[in-house]
Amino acid sequence: MNTKRISRRGVLAASASVVGVSGMVDTTRPTKAEGTNATRGNTINHLVIFGGSPKAVIEYEFSVSGRLRKSGSGDGAPIADRFVTIDGEDRISNRGQHASGAIAGGGDAYRFTGRITRFRVSLSAKRQNEVKIYLNGRRVRPDELGDAPAANTPIEFLDCNTARVKGSFRGVEMNTSFWDETGLGTNVLFPGPISGTTILHPAAAHDPYPFAIDSVSLDTRKLEYPGQPAKFTADNPYAGPWCRKAKGHRSRTGNESGGKGKRESNEKSGKQSARIEFLGCEKAVVTGKFERVTINSSWYDSSGIATSYSEIGPVSGRTRIDRSNVGDVGESGFVVVNITAYESGNGKATISKRNPNTKACDRKLKQEATTTETETATTETTTETKTQTKRGTTRRETANPTTTRQRETGGETSTSRESSTPAESTPSDSPDAPDTGGGTVGGSGTAGGSGTASGGGTSGGNDTE
């Protein structure tokens, strides 16, 4: 399988797109006893979630298209009302459209309008019998709920991050979530074509971070962009925020009988999964074959943080990102902020990743820049002081008694009483000495003589005010 990947940041609740619904199950039939809410004109539906134990707590979350609220009764389910509780840890959010909670041997019940758009529970296919879910009094399986149920599709979700697909499909799209140092991120992977029985477990695309498969889409034609309508689309009922607690372990992908041989063949041929690795603030490595790679970086100048954009490509294998290809860099350094790679020249990103240490790197960069500015200012002040001292010394050494007395009369502070000699009247060798037209004392003029020093010198025998 040739896996393509698109990375983006977002919230878990919006990570999976709902397109190409096929094989839907009617899960919004109201009970006859409740009928219709005359005030709102919407059907009232009931959902009861029951199971778990004090040692095996089960978490869940679901969203509806209408509004929901907690209920303290079984609402037609074969569950006694005394086992249904309203607990403080159960939360309703997103303006009354999303609920999350946990059960540990009892049950939670909800009443809602509209339909269930997504349902997730912290189990696996093997453990699904540990929870009993009743919708309007009828028991349902987790994979029957939501706008994109896995039931009646060739997609079977086994747990948080593993799915099994049966059949031949050119187009395969996986929406995944992962948790790294910066928090929650989402990817779109295109691991196709596939044939036979295929296990989807994209650990290599997320290693070493925990991840979850949020949804899978399948089509007989090639799928090339996120959310493209597909023949089959299914949400993973076992994927949720609890998946971040478990590490994603590597396992073979591809046909169950031939996956291992294909992986070994790829390793021998030198093929590597698309990957972006950040090596601190100023370096990164991009692995894979791409038409172009874009690099966003930041650096610091006197006005604050500045940003740069650069583009390289085509690249293949392992490509190092450093000072040689990031564009502008500041005197105190820079930060590689984000890297995006494209397999083709169009605008569809294959993989994108942000440096997880950006904030810390920016702080370090600013500190170093401030230190550099302070040191530069100190050096300039010291140099100017030395220059002024050097100039004053030159004037004192070349001044004759007459000039000195005149300067004292005029308010000068020079106290030298020694007259200079021709040997001492040499041009200054200071690199900071300003250009006055020809040196401090030049030509054949000498102190105490009747002429003026040639080349612009000011020391003479008969200076007048």
C-alpha positions in Angstrom: 0.0 0.0 0.0 1.3 3.4 -0.9 0.2 5.7 1.9 -0.4 9.3 1.3 -1.0 11.6 4.3 -2.4 15.1 4.9 -2.0 16.6 8.4 -4.0 19.3 10.0 -4.8 20.5 13.5 -8.3 20.5 14.9 -10.6 19.3 17.6 -11.5 15.6 18.0 -15.2 16.3 17.5 -14.5 17.6 14.0 -11.8 15.3 12.9 -13.9 12.9 10.8 -15.8 14.1 7.8 -19.2 12.6 7.2 -19.6 11.9 3.5 -21.0 9.1 1.2 -23.3 7.5 3.8 -24.2 4.0 2.9 -26.1 1.2 4.6 -27.6 3.5 7.3 -29.7 2.0 10.0 -32.8 3.8 11.3 -31.9 4.7 14.8 -34.2 7.6 15.5 -37.7 5.9 15.9 -39.6 7.5 18.8 -41.5 5.4 21.4 -45.2 5.5 21.0 -45.6 6.7 24.6 -43.6 9.9 24.0 -44.7 10.8 20.5 -44.0 14.4 19.5 -43.0 17.4 21.4 -45.7 19.9 20.5 -43.8 22.9 21.7 -40.8 22.3 19.5 -42.5 20.2 16.9 -39.6 17.7 17.2 -39.6 14.0 18.0 -38.3 13.1 21.5 -35.8 10.2 21.5 -34.4 8.2 24.4 -30.9 6.8 24.8 -29.8 4.6 27.7 -26.2 3.4 28.2 -25.8 0.7 30.9 -22.8 -1.5 32.0 -19.3 -1.5 33.3 -18.2 -2.1 36.8 -16.2 -0.2 39.5 -13.1 -1.9 38.2 -14.0 -1.5 34.5 -15.3 2.0 34.0 -16.6 2.6 30.5 -16.4 6.1 29.0 -18.7 7.3 26.2 -19.6 10.4 24.2 -22.1 11.2 21.5 -23.5 14.1 19.5 -27.0 14.9 18.2 -28.4 17.1 15.5 -31.0 18.6 17.9 -30.7 19.2 21.6 -30.3 16.8 24.5 -30.7 16.6 28.3 -30.1 14.1 31.1 -32.9 11.8 32.2 -33.3 9.9 35.4 -35.4 7.0 34.1 -35.0 3.9 31.9 -37.4 5.5 29.3 -38.7 2.2 27.9 -35.5 0.2 28.2 -35.5 -3.0 30.4 -33.5 -1.1 33.1 -35.0 -0.2 36.4 -35.0 3.5 37.1 -33.1 3.0 40.3 -30.0 2.0 38.3 -30.1 5.2 36.2 -28.2 8.0 37.8 -27.5 11.7 37.1 -23.9 12.3 38.0 -21.7 15.4 38.1 -19.0 13.9 35.9 -21.5 13.5 33.0 -21.3 16.6 30.9 -23.5 18.3 28.2 -21.7 20.7 26.0 -21.7 22.4 22.6 -24.9 24.2 23.2 -26.7 21.0 24.3 -25.6 18.9 21.3 -22.8 16.9 22.8 -22.8 14.6 25.9 -19.9 12.7 27.6 -19.8 10.6 30.7 -18.9 7.3 32.3 -20.6 4.3 33.7 -19.3 1.8 36.3 -22.0 -0.7 36.9 -25.0 1.6 36.5 -26.7 3.5 33.7 -27.0 7.0 32.1 -30.0 8.1 30.2 -30.7 11.0 27.8 -33.6 12.5 26.0 -32.9 14.3 22.7 -34.4 15.7 19.6 -33.0 15.2 16.1 -30.8 12.2 15.4 -27.5 10.8 16.8 -24.7 12.0 14.5 -21.8 10.3 16.3 -21.4 7.7 19.0 -18.2 6.6 20.7 -17.5 4.2 23.6 -14.2 3.2 25.3 -14.3 -0.5 24.4 -13.3 -2.8 21.6 -15.2 -5.1 19.3 -14.3 -8.0 21.6 -15.7 -6.2 24.7 -18.8 -4.6 23.2 -21.1 -6.9 25.2 -19.8 -5.2 28.4 -22.2 -2.3 27.6 -25.9 -2.3 26.8 -27.2 0.5 24.6 -30.9 1.1 24.2 -32.3 3.6 21.7 -36.0 4.2 22.1 -36.3 0.9 24.0 -34.5 -1.2 21.4 -31.0 -2.6 22.0 -28.4 -1.5 19.5 -24.7 -2.1 18.9 -22.2 0.7 18.9 -21.5 0.3 15.2 -25.1 0.9 14.4 -25.2 4.5 15.7 -24.4 7.8 14.1 -24.7 9.2 10.6 -21.9 7.0 9.3 -22.4 3.6 11.0 -20.0 0.8 10.3 -22.8 -1.8 10.3 -23.7 -3.2 6.8 -20.4 -2.0 5.3 -17.2 -4.0 4.5 -15.5 -2.0 7.3 -15.1 -3.6 10.7 -13.5 -1.6 13.5 -11.6 -3.8 16.0 -10.5 -1.2 18.5 -9.3 2.5 18.8 -6.7 2.2 16.0 -7.4 -0.9 14.0 -9.9 -1.7 11.3 -10.5 -4.7 9.0 -11.7 -4.2 5.4 -12.9 -6.9 3.1 -12.9 -6.4 -0.7 -10.9 -4.7 -3.5 -10.8 -0.9 -3.5 -8.7 1.6 -5.3 -9.6 4.4 -3.0 -9.0 4.3 0.7 -9.2 7.3 3.0 -8.5 7.2 6.8 -9.2 10.1 9.1 -7.0 9.7 12.2 -6.3 11.6 15.5 -3.0 11.6 17.4 -1.7 13.1 20.6 1.9 14.6 20.7 3.6 17.2 22.8 1.5 20.1 21.5 -1.8 18.3 22.0 -4.4 16.9 19.6 -3.7 16.6 15.9 -5.5 15.0 13.0 -4.3 13.4 9.8 -5.8 12.2 6.5 -4.2 9.1 5.1 -4.7 7.5 1.7 -3.5 3.8 2.0 -4.7 2.4 -1.3 -5.3 0.3 -3.3 -6.2 -2.7 -1.3 -7.5 -6.2 -2.0 -8.7 -9.2 -0.1 -8.8 -8.9 3.7 -6.8 -5.9 4.8 -5.9 -4.8 8.3 -5.6 -1.0 8.7 -3.4 0.1 11.5 -1.3 3.1 10.6 1.2 3.1 13.5 4.2 4.1 11.3 2.5 7.3 10.3 2.1 8.4 14.0 4.9 6.6 15.8 5.8 7.2 18.6 2.5 8.9 19.5 -0.8 7.2 20.4 -3.5 7.5 17.7 -7.0 6.5 16.7 -8.8 5.8 13.5 -11.8 8.1 13.4 -13.3 7.0 10.1 -12.6 5.0 6.9 -13.9 5.7 3.4 -13.8 3.2 0.5 -14.4 3.5 -3.2 -13.7 1.5 -6.3 -12.1 4.6 -7.8 -9.2 6.5 -6.5 -9.8 9.0 -3.6 -7.5 12.0 -3.9 -8.7 14.7 -1.5 -10.2 14.8 2.0 -14.0 14.4 2.2 -14.3 13.2 -1.4 -17.7 11.3 -1.7 -17.1 7.5 -1.4 -19.2 4.4 -1.8 -18.7 3.4 1.9 -17.9 5.6 4.8 -17.9 4.5 8.5 -17.1 6.1 11.8 -15.1 4.2 14.4 -17.5 3.7 17.4 -14.5 2.8 19.7 -12.3 5.9 19.0 -12.4 8.8 21.4 -10.3 10.9 23.8 -9.6 7.8 25.9 -7.4 6.5 23.0 -4.6 8.9 24.0 -4.0 6.8 27.1 -2.7 3.8 25.0 0.4 3.8 22.8 0.0 2.8 19.2 2.0 -0.3 18.6 3.4 -1.2 15.2 1.7 -4.0 13.3 1.6 -5.1 9.7 -0.8 -3.4 7.3 -1.9 -4.7 3.9 -3.3 -8.1 3.1 -3.3 -10.4 6.2 -1.5 -13.2 4.4 1.0 -11.1 2.5 1.5 -8.0 4.6 4.7 -9.2 6.2 6.3 -10.0 2.8 5.3 -6.6 1.4 6.7 -4.7 4.4 10.1 -6.6 4.1 10.1 -5.9 0.4 9.6 -2.2 1.0 12.4 -2.1 3.6 14.8 -3.9 1.2 14.0 -1.5 -1.7 14.6 1.5 0.5 11.1 2.8 0.6 10.2 4.8 3.7 7.0 6.2 5.1 6.4 9.9 4.7 7.7 11.6 7.8 8.7 15.0 9.3 11.0 15.1 12.4 12.0 18.2 14.2 15.5 18.2 15.7 15.3 21.1 18.1 14.7 24.7 17.1 16.8 25.1 13.9 16.9 21.7 12.3 14.4 19.1 10.9 14.4 16.1 8.6 11.8 15.3 5.9 11.6 11.7 4.8 10.0 10.7 1.5 9.7 11.7 -2.1 8.1 15.0 -2.7 7.6 17.5 -5.5 8.1 20.4 -3.2 8.5 21.2 0.5 7.5 24.5 2.1 9.2 25.8 5.3 7.9 28.5 7.6 10.5 29.9 10.0 10.7 32.8 12.5 13.6 34.9 13.7 14.0 38.0 15.8 15.1 41.5 15.0 14.9 44.9 16.8 11.2 45.2 16.0 10.2 41.8 17.3 9.5 38.4 15.8 9.8 38.2 12.0 8.7 35.3 9.8 10.1 33.8 6.6 8.8 31.4 3.9 10.9 29.3 1.7 10.3 26.4 -0.7 12.6 23.6 -1.9 12.2 20.6 -4.1 11.9 18.1 -5.6 13.4 16.0 -2.8 13.8 12.3 -2.2 14.9 10.1 0.7 16.0 12.0 3.9 16.2 15.8 3.3 17.7 17.9 6.1 16.2 21.3 6.8 18.7 23.8 8.3 20.4 27.2 7.7 21.1 26.2 4.1 17.5 26.2 3.0 15.2 28.1 5.5 15.6 31.5 4.0 16.2 34.5 6.2 17.8 33.9 9.6 18.5 36.4 12.4 21.9 37.1 13.9 20.8 35.2 17.0 19.3 32.2 15.2 15.9 31.1 13.9 13.1 28.6 14.5 11.8 26.1 12.0 8.0 26.6 12.8 6.2 24.4 10.2 7.0 22.1 7.3 4.6 21.0 4.6 5.4 18.5 1.9 3.5 17.9 -1.4 3.8 14.8 -3.6 2.6 16.8 -6.6 2.9 20.4 -7.6 -0.8 21.2 -6.8 -2.1 22.6 -3.6 -3.0 19.3 -1.8 -0.6 18.7 1.0 0.6 15.2 1.6 2.0 15.7 5.1 2.4 18.8 7.4 3.8 19.2 10.8 4.4 22.0 13.3 7.5 22.2 15.5 6.1 21.0 18.9 8.8 23.3 20.6 7.9 26.5 18.8 6.9 28.5 21.9 10.0 27.5 23.9 12.2 28.1 20.9 10.7 31.6 20.4 11.4 32.5 24.0 14.9 31.2 23.7 15.4 33.2 20.5 14.1 36.4 22.0 16.4 36.0 25.0 19.4 35.4 22.8 18.5 38.3 20.6 18.1 40.6 23.6 21.5 39.5 25.0 23.1 40.1 21.6 21.6 43.6 21.4 22.9 44.4 24.9 26.4 43.1 24.1 26.4 45.0 20.9 25.4 48.2 22.6 28.0 47.7 25.3 30.7 47.1 22.7 29.7 50.2 20.8 29.8 52.3 23.9 33.2 50.9 25.0 34.6 51.5 21.5 33.3 55.1 21.4 34.8 55.7 24.8 38.2 54.3 23.7 38.1 56.3 20.5 37.4 59.6 22.4 40.2 58.8 24.9 42.6 58.0 22.1 41.7 61.3 20.4 42.3 63.3 23.6 45.6 61.6 24.1 46.7 62.5 20.6 45.8 66.2 21.2 47.7 66.2 24.4 50.8 64.6 23.0 51.0 67.0 19.9 50.1 70.2 21.7 52.8 72.7 22.3 53.0 75.0 25.4 51.5 78.0 23.6 48.6 76.0 22.3 48.0 74.4 25.7 47.9 77.8 27.4 45.5 79.1 24.8 43.2 76.0 25.3 43.3 76.5 29.1 42.3 80.1 28.6 39.5 79.0 26.4 38.2 76.4 28.9 39.9 73.2 27.7 40.8 70.7 30.4 44.1 69.4 28.8 46.9 69.6 31.4 49.9 68.5 29.3 52.9 70.9 29.5 55.3 68.9 27.3 55.8 69.9 23.7 55.7 67.2 21.1 58.7 66.2 19.0 58.7 65.3 15.3 59.1 61.6 16.2 55.9 61.7 18.3 53.9 63.6 15.7 52.8 60.5 13.7 49.4 59.7 12.3 47.1 57.7 14.7 46.8 54.0 14.0 43.4 53.7 15.6 40.9 52.0 13.3 38.1 54.1 14.8 39.9 57.4 14.2 37.8 59.7 11.9 39.1 60.8 8.5 40.0 64.5 8.9 41.5 65.0 5.4 45.1 63.9 5.9 46.0 62.7 9.4 46.6 64.2 12.8 49.9 65.9 11.9 51.2 65.5 8.4 53.8 66.7 5.8 56.9 68.6 7.0 55.3 71.0 9.4 56.7 70.8 13.0 55.3 72.0 16.3 56.7 75.4 17.1 57.5 76.3 13.5 56.3 79.3 11.6 54.1 77.4 9.1 51.1 75.2 9.4 51.1 71.5 9.2 50.2 70.3 5.7 47.4 67.9 5.0 44.9 69.6 7.3 46.8 69.4 10.6 45.9 72.2 13.1 49.1 72.3 15.2 51.2 75.4 14.4 53.7 77.8 15.8 51.7 81.0 15.7 48.1 79.8 16.3 45.7 82.7 16.8 42.3 82.6 18.3 
